[in-house]
Amino acid sequence: MSLVIETKDLWRVYPSKNHAEGIPALRGINLQVETGTFVTLKGRSGSGKTTLLNCLAGLDKPTSGTVQVLGHDLMQMSDDELTALRRDQIGLVFQSFGLLPTLSAYENIELLLRIKGDEYEARDKRVLECLEIVGLGKWKDHRPYEMSGGQQQRVAIARALANEAKLILADEPTGELDSKTTHELLKFFRELVEERKITMLMVSHDALVDEYVHEVLELRDGMVIGN
């Protein structure tokens, strides 16, 4: 079994003036996500979903425990090393799309590769490839306000794929979409995972997600139920 994500006894406790021991957001999480699987993480607001996603992305540092992502021990990595890991191997997708409104679809994706330091020809080729993957090749010159919510989210996915990410972490990526567009996007996610052998962990509260993922995990009071 090849694992992309593995956590052991993962805790994240936030300091609190009113609680000497702090407030635990994650309580001893033991999680395994296999290569090439599409997994959703569900739970009520405040259950720790986004905190866990941030810990897996190296955006938040756990209080204790271990976090292995793509073979890297995140607890032993510096901020610069974590930034490089996100830039080179992990794709992040958010509910709000996170696109720059003044840039075209092409430019929103290309900017990531420019920051990475890729040469122009390599950038251009990869951006066009990613736009084709998400079915938006003809929309490359359109700005976000000229596209539907579903199309904007596809641009965000293309941007997440641009660095040839092996893992995509998504936080409520269908939260601002109608049910028809959500079905279309989830179908696309499933095909993306299976055809490109990408691993995807998605935080969601949407019941439609269950039809498309390989595994549903529930987070309750900072603990994973079902893994």
N, C-alpha and C positions, 0 to 999 in steps of 0.2 A: 504493500500500500504506500503510495507516494502522497505525502502531505504538503500542501501549500501553506496552511495555517495550523499551528498547534500551540495552545496555551495550557499551562499547568498552574493550578491554584493562584489564578490571577486576581489580584485585589487592586482596586483604586479607591482610596479614601481621601475625601476632601477635608481640609482643615475647617473647623468651625469654632467660633467664639463661645457658642452655647454648649458644645459637646467636646469634652476634653479629648476623647478618642477619635474625633472627627466623624464625618458622615460617609458611610461606605456606598459608593455607586455600583461597584462590582464586588461580588463576594465569592472568591475562590472559583473563578471560571475555568472549567476544563473543556476545551473546544478542539475539535479536529475537523479540518476541511480538506477533502481529497482533491488532487489535481483533476481539472476538467469537469468540475461539478458546479451546478447553479444552486446556491443555498440562500434561503431567506431567513432573516432574523426578525421575529415579531415580539410584541410586548406593549403594554400600556405606556403612556407618556410617563417618563421618570423611572422606567424600569432599567435603564442603563444602556440602551441600544447604541445611541450615538457615542457615549463614552467608550464602549467597547470598540466601535469602529475607529474612533480616534486613536485608541491604543494600538490597534492593528496597523494603522497607517503611520504610526510614529509621530502623531501630532500631539499626543498626550502621553505622559510617562506613568506607567503603573506604579503603585506603591510597593507591591511585592509580587512574587511569582515569576514565571517565565513566559516569554512571547517569542515564538519562532515563526517567521514569515519568509517564505521563499528561501529557506535554509539559513536565514540570518537571525541571530539572537539580538532582538531589538534593545534589550535591557543593557547590552554591552556596547551599543553604538553611540557615537557622538552626534550632536545635532547636524553637523555637516554630512556625516555618513547617512543619517536618516533622510536628509533632504535629497541626497544623491540616489538613494534607493527609491524614493517616491518618483523622482524625475525619470529614472531609467527603467523601472520594472513594475511600478504600480500605477493604475489609472484610478482617479477619483471622480465620482459623479455625484452631483448634489441636486436637491429638489428644485432649487432656484436657477438651475442651468449654469450660472456663473460665467456667462458670455459677456465680452466687452461690447457694449452697444454700438460703438463707433467703428468697429472692425467687421469685415465680411466674414462669412463662414470660413473661407480659406485662411484669412488672416488670424482668426481666433485660434485655429489649429496650428498654423505655422509659427505663431509666437512662441509656443511651448518648445518647438524644435530649435528656434533661434536662441532661446535662453539656454537650451542644452548645448549649443555650440556646433550644431550640424551645418555642413556646407550647403549653399543654396540649392544645388542640383538634387542632393539627397533629401533636403527639406521639401522641395517642390514635388518630387516623386512620391514621397510618403504621404503628404497632405492629400494629393489627388487620389491615392490608393484608399486612404481612410474615408474620404468622401464617397467613393464608389462603394465601399463596404457597407456604409449606412444608407446608401441609395440617394445621395444628395449631390452627385457629381454636377448636375445642371444648376444647382443652387449655390455654387461656390462663391459667387460674387454678391450674394444677398446678405444684407445685415439682419441681425436678430429680429428687429421690429417688422421685417418683411416676411417673416416665416411664422408658421403655426407653432404652438407649444410643443407638439410632437416632433416637428422638424428641428426646433431649437435643442431639444433633448438629444436628438440624433447627432447634432453637431457636437454637443458635449461628450457624447459617447465616442465620436470620431477623434476628438481631442484626447480622450483618455486612452485610445488605442494607438495614438501617434508614436509613442515611445516603444511600441511593440510590447505593451504591458502583458505580463503573464497572469496578473491578478487585478481584478477590478473591484473596488469597494464603492458601493453606491448607497447613499443615504436618502431614502424616500424619493427615488428618481421619477416615480409616476404620480407624486403627490399633487401636482398642479394640472394633471391631464384628465380629460373625460374618459369614460369607460371604454369607448371604441378605440381611442388612441392608446390607452393603457394596454388593451389586448394586443394591439399591433406591436407595441414596443416590447412587451413581455415575450411575444413570439420571436421577435428579432433577437432578444437577449438569449433565449434558449438556443436558437440556431447559431448564434455567435459562439456560445460556449462549446457546443458540440462540433461545429465545423472547424473552429480555430483552436480548439483545445485550451481555451482560456478558462480560468477559475473566477467565479463571480460570487461575492457575498453581498447581499442586498438587504438593508433595513427597510421594512415596509409594514404598514398596517392594513394594506389592501387585500381583501379576501380573494381577489382575482389572481393574485400571485401564486396561490397554492396549486393552480392548474398547470403551471409552467416550470416550477422548480423541481430539482431532484430531491430536496430535503427541506423541511420546515422546522426551524428551531424556535423555541419560545424562551424569552428572557423574562424572568419574574423576580422582582426584588433583588436584582443584581446577580441572579443565578440562572444558568442555562437549564431548561427543562427539555429533555428529549435528545441528548447527545451523549 
